[in-house]
Amino acid sequence: MAREVQAQHDPDRVRGEDDGEDDRREADTDFDVRLQDVPLTNRRPDVVVYRADTIDVTPTRPEHVLLVAEVVSPGSETTGRIVKVDQYAKAGIGFYWRIEQAATGVPLVYTYILDPATRTYRDGDVFTGVLKVTAPFPLEIDLGQI
């Protein structure tokens, strides 16, 4: 299910029609996020959506990030389903999406929403066919096209 994302540094690809200039976002696929300084923990999610006003801030911190998405492939199930979920939640990243391929070949997107009080994710929706969300920003993706 590996696929190169064509939306690098294209804020209009992750920008809703009604968003104001202050709500601009960037999406990247080759991008480190510093989850913590001690012990030093960096992750490179498959997709990171972050506030555009932080594009020049290095390293990128969890408070700059709106959403991380990980593609789980054979051999990375434990890391994608357990380890990264826990790390991203403890770092305070508000939304985590896990993308897997069903036995039928159809992509499945599992969404998770941070509970800030417990720093754990609660289950969101599971999408197949069309992903349509309003948070962390309005977005609709035909999963059959990826």
N, C-alpha and C positions, 0 to 999 in steps of 0.2 A: 504494500500500500504506500510505499515511499513515493513522494511526489514533491517536486520543487515548487515552492510557493512563489508566485510572481508579484506579490504585493509589498515587497520590501520598500521601506521609506515612501509609502504612498498613503498619506493620511486620508485621502478621499475614499479609499477602499474600506476603511473602518470607521467612517464618519457618517452619522445619520443625517437625514435631510434637514431636521429641525435643530441640529446642534449649532451652538454659537461658536465663535472664534475661540473662546476660552476652553472649549471642549475638544479641541483637536487631539487626535491620537495618531500614533505611528505603530506599524507592525513590522516585526523583523523575525528572521529565521536563524540568523547567525549572530547570537547576542547573549552575552553573559549577564546574569543577575547575581549580585552579591547578597546572599541570604543572611550571612552573619560574618563578623570580623574575627571573632575568637570562639571556637576554632574557625579558621578561615573556611567558609563554605560558599562556593560559587556553583551555579547550575546554568546550563545552556538549554533552556526549553526548546522544543521544536518550533513553537511560535510564541512570541512575546508581544503583547499590546500594551503600550505605555503612553503616558502623557507626552504630547509633542513638545511641551515647554521644557522637558527634561532631557531632550535629545543630546545635549552637550555635557550633561552631568555624568562624570565617571568616578567610580563605578556606578552602574544603575542599581538602585536600591529597591526593596519591595514596595516602599511607599510611592514609587514612581510608576509601578506596574498595575495595570487594571485587570489583566487576564494572562494566564499562561496556559498553553495547550501542549499536550504530549501525545505523540503517536506511539501506541504500544504495539510492539511486534513480538513474534516468537523469540523467547529468550530475555525479553525485558518486562515480562508481566509483573514480577514482584517489585521491581524498581518503579514502574509506572503506576501500579495499582496501590502500593503501600508506602514505599520509601519517599517518593517525590511528593505524594499527597500530604504526608505528614510534614515534610520540610517546608513546603510552600505555605501550608496553613500556619505553622508556628512562626513563619516569617511575616505573616499578616497579609498575604496576597489574597485579594477579595474573591477571585473567581479562578477556578481550575477546570479545564476541559480535558477529558481523556478520550482519545479517538482510537477505536479498534476496528478490525475488520471481522464481520460475522462470517460464519461458515459458508454462507451464500455469496460472499464477496461484497456485500453491501457495507458501507461504512456506518458505524454506530458512534454517536457522540454522547458521552456521559458528562453531565455538567454538575459542578459542585459549587456551593456558595459558602463563604466563610462565616462562621459564627464568631464575631470578634471577642465575645466574653470568654469562650473556651479555647479559642485559637484552633478550632477543628472545623472541618468542612461538613456540611449537611448535604445530603443528596438533593440534586436538582432534577431536571428532566433528562430523559434519554431520548435522543433524536435519531431517526433513520428517515431517509427520503429528503425532507426539508428541515433544516435547522432554522428556527425562528425564535429570537430572543429580544427582550427589551432591556435587559441589564447584563453586563455593565454598560451597554449601549445598544441601540436598536440595530439588529443585523438579521439578514435572511440569506441562507446559503443552500443551494440545491446540492445535496451531498452526492447525487448521482452524476454530477458534473466534475467531481474531483477524483 
